[in-house]
Amino acid sequence: MSGEKGGRNSFRLSAAPYYEKPNQTMERDARKLAPLIVALALLVDMSHASVNKRLNVRNEIKRIRVDPLQKYLDLAYSKREPGGVRDRYEYAYYLYSRAMERVFEQISTAVKYRKGPYYVKRYGGRFTPGQKKLADKARTLRPYMELDISTSLLHTRILLDRVTALSRPFLKGPNLPSFTSFSDHKKFFYRNPNTLKGHEVYSSYIREETNWFDIPIKFVRDKFFVHQGPKHFMLYTIGWENDDNLTLHIQLMPESRKTKAEWIRFNPWRMSYDIENHLRWFAKYAVGKLDEKS
């Protein structure tokens, strides 16, 4: 189902640890992690919600390969300019979608392994042929999990910048926002909410409905993957039973004992739905503005 949504309070406890950073050498029992995950759940305003359905990799790949902006691109950029705005956007979407495909495969493999072969191995059992195949696949993919997740985040940020450039055909006026950076584009509408007459709906949407960009996308990308950020601890978890989410939890280490630690949840699967919903909204608005001109 396209555009799957989950409210900020839809987080379900995911207490099964999948991976911890190398400095955490001891395996933790899931029950011991439960209080920790409860603490994570309280910080819903700084985090991604879980996706409330089972992960079907084939369906997710089919979904991600459909670009919601295709109709708008055909209308606004019918004449292709080699290396132009449309080409740059489509290439960005291609890399974003391929990065997400790798993430879906990583999530699916991690979840299936953790809920099956992991416990067989831990308690001295023997793998069935199917479990051995899955365990081999998990062992092959695991070294690249963080690389795949960080790559999906970086290409998501690039894609959002390219989408911003596509607003130029309908955003007109003497005082215009950035068309190269989504972050600067958003800052413009915070500082000038009513500058562009006739685009109050667009301004309101950018200001009020894109908080998923600030935290966790921008914050995690800037502070932990690109620049030297604050001291932190990272933990990956997966859900129980029908919860197929794989989530990166980042704890910001407090500066003093009197300061409480803050947590941020980053869920790449949820991020893909936030981006899809954004592209669908943008396409609908942009096409509508073009129709007004014709």
C-alpha positions as CSV (number, residue, x, y, z in Angstrom):
1,M,0.0,0.0,0.0
2,S,1.5,3.3,-1.1
3,G,2.0,6.2,1.3
4,E,1.8,4.0,4.5
5,K,1.6,6.2,7.5
6,G,2.4,5.8,11.1
7,G,1.7,8.4,13.9
8,R,4.4,9.6,16.2
9,N,2.9,7.6,19.0
10,S,2.8,4.3,17.0
11,F,6.2,3.2,18.2
12,R,6.2,-0.4,19.4
13,L,8.8,-1.7,21.7
14,S,11.6,-3.4,19.7
15,A,13.8,-5.1,22.4
16,A,15.7,-7.7,20.3
17,P,19.2,-6.4,19.8
18,Y,20.7,-7.2,16.3
19,Y,24.0,-5.4,16.3
20,E,26.0,-3.3,18.7
21,K,29.1,-1.2,18.0
22,P,32.5,-3.0,18.5
23,N,33.2,-1.5,21.9
24,Q,30.1,-3.3,23.2
25,T,31.7,-6.8,23.2
26,M,29.1,-8.6,25.4
27,E,25.9,-10.0,24.0
28,R,22.9,-8.6,25.8
29,D,19.9,-10.5,26.6
30,A,16.7,-9.1,25.1
31,R,15.0,-8.9,28.5
32,K,17.9,-6.8,29.9
33,L,17.3,-4.4,27.0
34,A,13.6,-3.9,27.7
35,P,14.0,-0.9,30.1
36,L,16.4,0.7,27.6
37,I,13.9,0.4,24.8
38,V,11.1,1.8,27.0
39,A,13.3,4.9,27.5
40,L,13.8,5.2,23.7
41,A,10.0,5.0,23.1
42,L,9.5,8.1,25.3
43,L,11.5,10.3,22.8
44,V,8.9,10.1,20.0
45,D,9.3,13.7,19.0
46,M,12.9,13.2,18.0
47,S,12.5,10.0,16.2
48,H,11.1,7.9,13.3
49,A,7.9,6.0,14.0
50,S,7.9,2.3,13.1
51,V,6.2,1.1,9.9
52,N,3.2,-0.9,11.0
53,K,3.2,-3.8,8.6
54,R,5.3,-6.8,7.6
55,L,8.2,-6.1,5.2
56,N,7.8,-7.6,1.8
57,V,11.0,-6.8,-0.1
58,R,9.5,-7.4,-3.6
59,N,6.6,-5.1,-2.9
60,E,8.8,-2.4,-1.4
61,I,11.2,-2.5,-4.4
62,K,8.2,-2.2,-6.7
63,R,6.9,0.8,-4.8
64,I,10.2,2.6,-4.6
65,R,10.9,2.2,-8.3
66,V,7.7,4.3,-9.1
67,D,8.7,8.0,-9.2
68,P,5.7,10.1,-8.0
69,L,7.0,13.1,-9.9
70,Q,6.8,11.5,-13.3
71,K,3.7,13.3,-14.4
72,Y,5.0,16.7,-13.3
73,L,8.3,16.2,-15.0
74,D,6.6,15.4,-18.3
75,L,4.5,18.6,-18.0
76,A,7.1,21.0,-16.7
77,Y,10.2,19.6,-18.5
78,S,8.8,18.1,-21.7
79,K,11.9,19.3,-23.6
80,R,14.9,17.5,-22.1
81,E,18.1,19.5,-21.6
82,P,21.1,17.2,-21.3
83,G,22.5,17.6,-17.8
84,G,19.6,19.9,-16.9
85,V,17.3,20.0,-13.8
86,R,15.2,17.0,-14.9
87,D,18.3,14.8,-15.7
88,R,19.9,15.7,-12.4
89,Y,16.7,14.9,-10.5
90,E,16.1,11.6,-12.3
91,Y,19.6,10.5,-11.7
92,A,19.3,11.4,-8.0
93,Y,16.0,9.4,-7.8
94,Y,17.7,6.4,-9.5
95,L,20.5,6.3,-6.9
96,Y,18.1,6.9,-4.1
97,S,15.8,4.0,-5.2
98,R,18.7,1.6,-5.7
99,A,20.2,2.6,-2.3
100,M,16.8,1.8,-0.6
101,E,16.6,-1.5,-2.4
102,R,19.8,-2.6,-0.7
103,V,18.5,-1.4,2.6
104,F,15.2,-3.4,2.2
105,E,17.3,-6.5,1.6
106,Q,19.5,-5.7,4.6
107,I,16.4,-5.2,6.9
108,S,14.7,-8.4,5.6
109,T,17.8,-10.5,6.1
110,A,18.6,-9.1,9.5
111,V,15.1,-9.6,10.8
112,K,14.7,-13.1,9.5
113,Y,18.1,-14.2,10.8
114,R,17.5,-12.7,14.2
115,K,14.2,-14.4,14.6
116,G,15.3,-17.8,13.5
117,P,18.9,-19.0,12.9
118,Y,20.4,-16.7,15.5
119,Y,18.6,-18.6,18.3
120,V,19.3,-22.0,16.8
121,K,23.0,-21.2,16.8
122,R,23.0,-19.5,20.2
123,Y,21.4,-22.6,21.9
124,G,23.5,-25.2,20.1
125,G,21.0,-26.4,17.6
126,R,21.6,-27.5,14.0
127,F,20.5,-25.4,11.0
128,T,18.1,-26.7,8.5
129,P,19.2,-26.2,4.9
130,G,17.0,-23.1,4.7
131,Q,18.3,-21.7,7.9
132,K,21.9,-22.3,6.8
133,K,21.3,-20.5,3.6
134,L,19.8,-17.5,5.5
135,A,22.7,-17.5,8.0
136,D,25.2,-17.5,5.1
137,K,23.4,-14.6,3.5
138,A,23.2,-12.7,6.8
139,R,27.0,-13.2,7.3
140,T,27.7,-11.9,3.8
141,L,25.5,-8.8,4.0
142,R,26.2,-7.9,7.7
143,P,29.6,-6.1,7.1
144,Y,27.9,-3.7,4.7
145,M,24.8,-2.9,6.7
146,E,26.0,0.4,8.1
147,L,27.4,1.4,4.7
148,D,24.1,0.6,3.0
149,I,22.1,2.5,5.6
150,S,24.3,5.6,5.6
151,T,24.3,5.5,1.8
152,S,20.5,5.6,1.7
153,L,20.5,8.6,4.0
154,L,23.1,10.5,2.0
155,H,21.2,9.9,-1.3
156,T,17.9,10.8,0.4
157,R,19.4,14.2,1.2
158,I,20.7,14.7,-2.3
159,L,17.3,13.8,-3.7
160,L,15.5,16.4,-1.5
161,D,17.9,19.0,-2.8
162,R,17.1,18.0,-6.4
163,V,13.4,18.2,-5.7
164,T,13.8,21.7,-4.5
165,A,15.1,22.7,-7.9
166,L,11.9,21.5,-9.5
167,S,9.9,24.2,-7.7
168,R,11.4,27.0,-9.9
169,P,8.7,26.7,-12.7
170,F,5.9,27.7,-10.3
171,L,7.6,29.7,-7.5
172,K,7.8,33.3,-8.9
173,G,8.6,36.6,-7.3
174,P,11.2,39.2,-6.4
175,N,12.3,37.3,-3.2
176,L,12.8,33.6,-3.8
177,P,14.0,30.7,-1.7
178,S,17.1,28.6,-2.5
179,F,16.6,26.2,-5.3
180,T,19.7,24.1,-4.6
181,S,19.3,23.2,-0.9
182,F,16.2,21.8,0.8
183,S,17.5,22.9,4.1
184,D,17.9,26.5,3.0
185,H,14.6,26.3,1.1
186,K,12.9,25.4,4.3
187,K,14.7,28.2,6.3
188,F,13.4,30.7,3.8
189,F,9.8,29.9,4.5
190,Y,10.4,30.0,8.2
191,R,11.8,33.5,7.9
192,N,9.4,34.7,5.2
193,P,6.1,32.7,5.6
194,N,3.9,35.1,3.6
195,T,6.4,36.5,1.1
196,L,5.3,34.5,-2.0
197,K,1.7,35.5,-2.7
198,G,-0.5,32.6,-3.9
199,H,1.8,30.0,-2.3
200,E,0.6,30.2,1.3
201,V,-0.3,26.5,1.2
202,Y,3.1,25.6,0.0
203,S,4.8,27.7,2.6
204,S,2.7,26.2,5.4
205,Y,3.5,22.7,4.2
206,I,7.2,23.2,4.1
207,R,7.2,24.8,7.5
208,E,4.8,22.5,9.3
209,E,4.8,19.1,7.5
210,T,8.4,18.4,6.9
211,N,9.7,17.9,10.5
212,W,10.9,14.4,9.4
213,F,13.7,16.2,7.6
214,D,15.1,18.2,10.5
215,I,15.2,15.2,12.9
216,P,16.3,12.6,12.1
217,I,17.4,13.0,8.5
218,K,19.3,16.2,8.6
219,F,20.5,15.8,12.2
220,V,21.8,12.3,11.8
221,R,23.4,12.9,8.4
222,D,25.1,16.1,9.5
223,K,26.2,15.1,13.1
224,F,27.0,11.5,12.7
225,F,27.8,10.6,9.1
226,V,29.4,13.8,7.6
227,H,30.7,16.1,10.3
228,Q,32.3,15.6,13.7
229,G,29.3,15.3,16.0
230,P,28.7,15.0,19.7
231,K,29.8,12.0,21.7
232,H,27.3,9.2,21.2
233,F,26.4,5.5,21.4
234,M,24.7,3.6,18.6
235,L,22.5,0.5,18.9
236,Y,20.5,-1.4,16.2
237,T,17.4,-3.1,17.3
238,I,14.7,-5.2,15.5
239,G,11.1,-5.8,16.6
240,W,9.4,-8.8,18.1
241,E,7.1,-11.2,16.2
242,N,5.3,-9.2,13.4
243,D,7.4,-6.1,13.8
244,D,9.9,-6.1,10.9
245,N,11.5,-2.7,11.6
246,L,15.3,-2.4,12.0
247,T,16.1,0.8,13.8
248,L,19.3,2.7,14.6
249,H,19.1,4.2,18.0
250,I,21.6,7.0,18.8
251,Q,22.2,8.1,22.3
252,L,23.7,11.6,22.8
253,M,26.0,11.3,25.7
254,P,25.2,13.9,28.5
255,E,27.8,16.5,29.3
256,S,27.3,15.9,33.0
257,R,25.6,13.4,35.3
258,K,22.9,15.9,36.0
259,T,21.9,16.0,32.3
260,K,19.7,13.3,30.9
261,A,20.8,11.5,27.8
262,E,18.8,12.1,24.7
263,W,18.0,9.4,22.1
264,I,17.2,9.6,18.4
265,R,15.7,6.8,16.4
266,F,16.5,6.5,12.7
267,N,14.4,4.0,10.6
268,P,15.4,3.9,6.9
269,W,12.2,2.0,6.0
270,R,10.1,4.8,7.6
271,M,12.2,7.4,5.8
272,S,11.3,5.9,2.4
273,Y,7.6,6.5,3.2
274,D,8.2,10.1,4.4
275,I,10.0,10.8,1.1
276,E,7.3,9.1,-1.0
277,N,4.6,11.1,0.8
278,H,6.6,14.3,0.3
279,L,7.0,13.6,-3.5
280,R,3.3,12.9,-3.9
281,W,2.3,16.1,-2.1
282,F,4.8,18.1,-4.2
283,A,3.7,16.5,-7.4
284,K,0.0,17.3,-6.7
285,Y,0.7,20.9,-5.8
286,A,3.1,21.5,-8.7
287,V,0.7,20.0,-11.3
288,G,-2.1,22.1,-9.9
289,K,-0.1,25.3,-10.2
290,L,0.8,24.4,-13.8
291,D,-2.9,23.8,-14.5
292,E,-3.7,27.3,-13.2
293,K,-1.4,28.9,-15.7
294,S,-2.8,27.0,-18.7
